[in-house]
Amino acid sequence: MFLQSYGNVLNRAKTPLNPDADFVRWTKMFKPQVENRLNTRFNTFDAVQFTAHSLAGAIYKVKVSVGGDRYLHLTLFKPLPNSNEVEKVTHIEDGKTREDMLV
């Protein structure tokens, strides 16, 4: 899975990376959570960039294209295996553009 392939970047939180197909598919599982929290529906929901670091699991900052010139910045948490925690969206920033830096 993608987590192993990105394991070597988990502590380089300031280095934006381009996601591979597995990472893009993984981020799509958060679409319903984001839509519910923002009370809207998106036709497009594609990760275009991310940063990662580890802290009792993996924390990903992800830039997501949701159609047109609209982007979201999401913070996603992937817990350690056997931690009994669930993967979840911990923060959403709306009103972003492609040029906005992930911070």
Residue pairs with C-beta under 8 A, 6 or more apart in sequence:
1 22
2 20
2 22
2 23
2 26
3 58
3 78
5 20
5 22
6 17
6 23
6 52
6 58
9 15
9 17
9 52
10 52
10 53
10 54
10 58
11 53
11 54
12 51
12 52
12 53
13 51
13 52
13 53
13 59
13 61
14 51
15 51
16 49
16 50
16 51
16 63
16 101
16 102
17 49
17 50
17 51
17 52
18 48
18 49
19 27
19 47
19 48
19 49
19 50
19 62
23 47
23 50
24 46
24 47
27 45
27 46
27 47
27 62
27 64
27 74
27 76
28 45
28 46
29 87
30 74
30 76
30 87
30 88
30 89
31 42
31 45
33 88
33 89
34 42
34 45
34 64
34 72
34 74
34 89
34 92
35 41
35 42
37 89
37 92
38 92
38 94
42 66
42 67
43 67
44 65
44 66
44 67
45 64
45 65
45 66
46 64
46 65
47 62
47 63
47 64
48 63
48 64
48 65
48 71
48 98
49 62
49 63
49 102
50 60
50 61
50 62
50 63
50 102
51 60
51 61
51 102
52 58
52 59
52 60
52 61
53 59
56 79
56 80
56 83
57 77
57 78
57 79
57 80
57 83
57 85
58 77
58 78
59 75
59 76
59 77
59 78
59 90
60 74
60 75
60 76
60 77
60 78
61 73
61 74
61 75
61 102
61 103
62 73
62 74
62 75
62 76
62 102
63 71
63 72
63 73
63 96
63 98
63 100
63 102
64 71
64 72
64 73
64 74
65 71
65 98
66 72
69 97
69 98
70 95
70 96
71 96
71 97
71 98
71 100
72 92
72 93
72 94
72 96
73 92
73 93
73 96
73 100
73 102
74 89
74 91
74 92
74 93
75 89
75 90
75 91
75 92
76 87
76 88
76 89
76 90
77 85
77 87
77 88
77 89
77 90
78 87
79 85
79 86
79 87
